[in-house]
Amino acid sequence: MSDYPLIAQAIGRNRPQKYLEIGLADASHFAGVHAPHKIGVDPVKPAVMDALMVDEGVLFFQMDAMEFLESYGELLDGLDMAFVNGLRMHHDAYKAIMTVMKSLKTDGVLFIRGCDPATAGDVGNIWQAVMTMRRVYPDWDIKASKADYGIGIITKTSEQEIKPVPEDLKKEMEKLTYEELENDWNAYADVIAPPATAAIPAASVNARKVSKSASRFAARQASIRQAAIKAAETRAARIRANQEAAVRAAETMAARKRANQEAAVRAAETMAARKEAAKESARRGADTRSRKGS
C-alpha cells in the first residue's frame, strides 16, 4: 500500500509520462511510481537510489529543491505530475511551487504535502503558499485533503503567465493564523476526503522491483569494474611502451651526442694538424728565401 494513497490513485488514473518528486525520504513512494521518466530530488541520497537508477528513465539530484530548480529547471519541460514533500516555509515553498507549475503541462497535477494549517507546528506554513495561489490563480483547480499533514492538489487547468504576488496579499498571508481558519477550513481550500485504497502496486511488488533493479545494478557494476580493469591494463601497457620508447630515444640521442663529440674532436685535431703543417711550410719557405739572399 502506498504511503500516499491520494497521490497513488492519481498516478494510477493519469499515468504520467514525466514525474518529479522533491523530498524522497527512503524513496519507497518514488520507487512505486510507474512513469517512463522520473526525477527525484533530495539532499540525502536514499539507499535504494543506485538500484533505481539502473533504469535509464530515472534521474536523481542530491541537492535541495531550490538549487535543483534554479540549475536544472529545463529538465522539467513537459512535466505531467509532481509531488513536493518537505518544504516548510511559505515564501520558499511558493517560489518552488511556481517554478514547477511553470513547467507543468496543461491538466498536469502538483501535490504538496504539509498543507493542513492544523499541523503548521510540525510542517511549517506551506499552507500559506497554497492559499496565496488560490488568490493569485483563481482559474486553477486547487483542493486539499487533511490526510498526512494535508495534501494540496493543484491542477493546472489553463496556461497562465506567472504573476508576482501583490504586496498587500503577502502581508495578509503573513498575518493569517490557523486559529482564524479552524472553524471553516473550506475558506482555505476545497477539502476532499482521502481515498480508501491506492491504485498502484502494493509495497511487496515495489520491493520485488527494487530487488530486481538491485540485481541489474550489481551486474552492471561488475561489467563496469571489468571494463575499468581492462582500461587500466591498456593504460599501463601504453605507459610501459612509452617509457621503453623514451629510453630508446634517450640512448639514440646519447649515441648521436657521443658521435658528434668524437667527430668534433677529430675535426679539431685535423684543423690543428693543418695549422701546424702550414706553419712548417712557412718556416721552410722563409729558410729557402734566406739562403737565396745570402
C-alpha positions as CSV (number, residue, x, y, z in Angstrom):
1,M,0.0,0.0,0.0
2,S,1.3,3.5,-0.9
3,D,2.2,5.9,1.9
4,Y,0.2,8.5,0.0
5,P,-3.0,6.8,-1.4
6,L,-4.4,10.1,-2.8
7,I,-1.3,10.5,-4.9
8,A,-1.2,6.9,-5.8
9,Q,-4.7,7.0,-7.1
10,A,-4.0,10.0,-9.3
11,I,-0.9,8.3,-10.7
12,G,-2.8,5.1,-11.5
13,R,-5.5,7.2,-13.2
14,N,-3.4,9.7,-15.1
15,R,-0.4,7.5,-16.0
16,P,2.2,10.4,-16.1
17,Q,5.0,10.3,-18.7
18,K,7.3,12.6,-16.7
19,Y,7.1,12.7,-12.9
20,L,9.0,14.8,-10.4
21,E,9.4,14.2,-6.7
22,I,11.1,16.6,-4.3
23,G,11.8,15.2,-0.9
24,L,12.2,11.4,-1.2
25,A,12.7,10.1,2.3
26,D,13.5,6.4,1.8
27,A,12.2,6.6,-1.9
28,S,9.6,3.9,-1.3
29,H,6.9,6.1,-2.9
30,F,9.2,7.2,-5.7
31,A,10.1,3.6,-6.4
32,G,6.4,2.6,-6.8
33,V,5.6,5.3,-9.4
34,H,5.3,3.9,-12.9
35,A,6.4,6.5,-15.4
36,P,8.9,6.4,-18.4
37,H,10.7,9.4,-17.0
38,K,11.2,10.1,-13.2
39,I,13.2,12.8,-11.5
40,G,14.0,12.6,-7.8
41,V,15.5,15.5,-5.7
42,D,16.7,15.2,-2.1
43,P,19.8,16.5,-0.2
44,V,20.2,12.9,1.1
45,K,20.6,10.1,-1.3
46,P,18.2,7.2,-0.5
47,A,19.9,3.8,-0.1
48,V,17.9,2.2,-3.0
49,M,18.6,5.1,-5.4
50,D,21.5,3.4,-7.2
51,A,19.4,0.4,-7.9
52,L,16.5,2.5,-9.2
53,M,18.9,4.5,-11.5
54,V,19.6,1.3,-13.4
55,D,16.5,2.4,-15.3
56,E,17.7,5.0,-17.8
57,G,14.5,6.9,-17.3
58,V,15.3,7.7,-13.6
59,L,17.4,10.7,-12.7
60,F,18.4,11.7,-9.2
61,F,19.8,15.1,-7.9
62,Q,21.4,15.2,-4.5
63,M,20.7,18.8,-3.6
64,D,18.0,21.0,-2.1
65,A,14.8,21.9,-4.0
66,M,15.7,25.5,-5.0
67,E,19.2,24.6,-6.1
68,F,17.8,22.0,-8.4
69,L,15.0,24.2,-9.8
70,E,17.4,27.1,-10.4
71,S,20.1,24.9,-12.0
72,Y,18.1,22.2,-13.8
73,G,14.7,23.7,-14.3
74,E,14.9,23.0,-18.1
75,L,14.6,19.3,-17.3
76,L,11.0,19.8,-16.2
77,D,9.7,20.8,-19.6
78,G,6.7,18.6,-20.4
79,L,6.1,17.6,-16.8
80,D,2.9,15.7,-16.2
81,M,2.9,15.3,-12.4
82,A,4.9,16.4,-9.4
83,F,5.0,15.7,-5.7
84,V,6.6,18.3,-3.4
85,N,7.4,16.9,0.1
86,G,9.4,18.6,2.8
87,L,9.3,22.3,2.0
88,R,8.3,24.1,5.2
89,M,8.3,27.9,4.8
90,H,5.7,29.9,2.8
91,H,8.0,32.1,0.6
92,D,10.4,29.3,-0.3
93,A,7.5,27.0,-1.0
94,Y,5.7,29.5,-3.2
95,K,8.8,30.1,-5.3
96,A,9.4,26.4,-5.7
97,I,5.8,25.6,-6.5
98,M,5.5,28.3,-9.1
99,T,8.7,27.2,-10.8
100,V,7.2,23.7,-11.0
101,M,3.8,25.0,-12.2
102,K,5.5,26.9,-15.0
103,S,6.9,23.7,-16.4
104,L,3.8,21.6,-15.7
105,K,1.7,20.7,-18.8
106,T,-1.9,21.9,-19.0
107,D,-4.0,19.5,-16.9
108,G,-0.9,18.4,-15.1
109,V,-1.1,18.0,-11.3
110,L,1.1,19.1,-8.5
111,F,0.8,17.5,-5.0
112,I,2.2,19.3,-2.0
113,R,2.5,17.7,1.4
114,G,2.1,19.8,4.6
115,C,-0.9,21.9,3.6
116,D,-3.2,21.4,6.7
117,P,-2.8,24.6,8.8
118,A,-3.6,22.5,11.9
119,T,-0.2,20.9,11.6
120,A,1.7,24.1,11.0
121,G,3.8,23.5,14.1
122,D,5.1,20.3,12.6
123,V,5.5,21.2,8.9
124,G,5.8,25.0,8.8
125,N,3.5,27.3,7.0
126,I,3.5,26.0,3.5
127,W,-0.3,26.1,3.6
128,Q,0.0,29.9,3.2
129,A,1.7,29.4,-0.2
130,V,-1.2,27.3,-1.4
131,M,-3.7,29.8,0.0
132,T,-1.8,32.5,-1.9
133,M,-2.1,30.6,-5.1
134,R,-5.8,30.3,-4.7
135,R,-6.0,34.1,-4.7
136,V,-3.5,34.8,-7.5
137,Y,-4.6,32.0,-9.8
138,P,-8.4,31.5,-9.2
139,D,-8.8,29.6,-12.5
140,W,-6.6,26.7,-11.4
141,D,-8.3,23.9,-9.6
142,I,-6.8,23.9,-6.1
143,K,-8.0,21.4,-3.4
144,A,-6.7,19.8,-0.3
145,S,-7.0,16.7,1.8
146,K,-6.5,16.6,5.6
147,A,-4.7,13.3,5.2
148,D,-1.0,13.1,6.2
149,Y,-0.4,16.7,7.3
150,G,-2.6,17.9,4.4
151,I,-2.1,17.1,0.8
152,G,-2.6,20.1,-1.5
153,I,-3.7,19.2,-5.1
154,I,-3.2,21.8,-7.8
155,T,-4.4,21.1,-11.3
156,K,-3.1,23.4,-14.0
157,T,-6.4,23.8,-15.9
158,S,-5.0,26.5,-18.1
159,E,-1.8,28.2,-19.2
160,Q,-1.3,31.4,-17.3
161,E,1.5,33.9,-17.1
162,I,3.5,33.6,-13.8
163,K,2.5,36.7,-11.8
164,P,4.2,38.4,-8.8
165,V,2.3,38.2,-5.5
166,P,0.8,41.7,-4.6
167,E,2.4,43.2,-1.5
168,D,-0.9,43.6,0.2
169,L,-1.6,39.9,-0.2
170,K,1.8,39.0,1.1
171,K,1.2,41.0,4.3
172,E,-2.3,39.5,4.6
173,M,-0.9,35.9,4.4
174,E,1.9,36.6,6.9
175,K,-0.7,37.8,9.4
176,L,-3.1,34.9,8.9
177,T,-3.1,32.2,11.6
178,Y,-4.7,28.8,11.7
179,E,-7.0,29.9,14.5
180,E,-8.7,32.2,12.1
181,L,-9.5,29.2,9.8
182,E,-10.1,26.4,12.3
183,N,-13.9,26.8,12.1
184,D,-14.0,26.9,8.3
185,W,-11.2,25.1,6.6
186,N,-13.0,25.4,3.3
187,A,-12.2,29.1,3.4
188,Y,-8.7,28.0,2.8
189,A,-9.2,25.1,0.4
190,D,-11.8,22.8,-1.1
191,V,-11.4,19.8,1.3
192,I,-11.7,16.3,-0.1
193,A,-11.6,13.0,1.7
194,P,-8.6,10.8,1.1
195,P,-9.3,7.6,-0.9
196,A,-9.7,4.3,0.9
197,T,-7.5,2.4,-1.4
198,A,-4.4,3.0,-3.6
199,A,-4.2,2.4,-7.3
200,I,-0.6,1.4,-7.5
201,P,1.0,-2.0,-6.6
202,A,1.5,-3.0,-3.0
203,A,4.8,-2.5,-1.2
204,S,5.8,-6.1,-1.8
205,V,5.6,-5.5,-5.6
206,N,7.7,-2.4,-5.1
207,A,10.2,-4.4,-3.1
208,R,10.5,-7.0,-5.8
209,K,11.0,-4.2,-8.3
210,V,13.8,-2.7,-6.2
211,S,15.3,-6.2,-5.7
212,K,15.3,-6.9,-9.4
213,S,16.8,-3.4,-10.1
214,A,19.4,-4.1,-7.5
215,S,20.4,-7.3,-9.3
216,R,20.7,-5.4,-12.6
217,F,22.7,-2.7,-10.9
218,A,25.1,-5.3,-9.4
219,A,25.6,-6.9,-12.8
220,R,26.2,-3.5,-14.4
221,Q,28.7,-2.6,-11.7
222,A,30.6,-5.8,-12.3
223,S,30.7,-5.1,-16.0
224,I,31.9,-1.5,-15.3
225,R,34.6,-2.9,-13.0
226,Q,35.8,-5.4,-15.6
227,A,35.9,-2.6,-18.2
228,A,37.8,-0.4,-15.8
229,I,40.4,-3.2,-15.2
230,K,40.8,-3.7,-18.9
231,A,41.2,0.1,-19.4
232,A,43.8,0.2,-16.6
233,E,45.7,-2.7,-18.1
234,T,45.7,-0.9,-21.5
235,R,46.9,2.3,-20.0
236,A,49.6,0.5,-18.1
237,A,50.8,-1.2,-21.3
238,R,50.8,2.1,-23.1
239,I,52.8,3.7,-20.3
240,R,55.4,0.9,-20.4
241,A,55.6,1.2,-24.2
242,N,56.1,5.0,-23.9
243,Q,58.7,4.5,-21.2
244,E,60.6,2.0,-23.3
245,A,60.4,4.3,-26.3
246,A,61.7,7.1,-24.2
247,V,64.6,5.0,-23.1
248,R,65.5,4.0,-26.6
249,A,65.2,7.7,-27.8
250,A,67.5,8.8,-24.9
251,E,70.0,6.1,-25.8
252,T,69.9,7.1,-29.5
253,M,70.3,10.8,-28.6
254,A,73.3,9.9,-26.3
255,A,74.9,7.9,-29.1
256,R,74.4,10.7,-31.5
257,K,75.8,13.1,-29.0
258,R,78.9,10.9,-28.5
259,A,79.4,10.6,-32.2
260,N,79.1,14.3,-32.7
261,Q,81.6,14.9,-29.9
262,E,84.0,12.4,-31.4
263,A,83.6,14.0,-34.8
264,A,84.2,17.4,-33.3
265,V,87.4,16.1,-31.7
266,R,88.6,14.6,-35.0
267,A,87.8,17.9,-36.8
268,A,89.7,19.9,-34.2
269,E,92.7,17.5,-34.5
270,T,92.6,17.8,-38.3
271,M,92.5,21.6,-38.1
272,A,95.4,21.7,-35.7
273,A,97.4,19.4,-37.9
274,R,96.7,21.6,-40.9
275,K,97.7,24.7,-39.0
276,E,101.0,23.0,-37.9
277,A,101.7,21.9,-41.4
278,A,101.0,25.5,-42.7
279,K,103.5,26.9,-40.1
280,E,106.1,24.3,-41.1
281,S,105.7,25.1,-44.7
282,A,106.0,28.8,-43.9
283,R,109.3,28.2,-42.0
284,R,110.7,26.2,-44.9
285,G,109.8,28.9,-47.3
286,A,111.4,31.5,-45.1
287,D,114.6,29.4,-44.8
288,T,114.8,28.9,-48.5
289,R,114.4,32.7,-49.2
290,S,117.1,33.4,-46.6
291,R,119.6,31.1,-48.2
292,K,119.0,32.5,-51.7
293,G,119.5,36.0,-50.3
294,S,122.9,35.2,-48.8
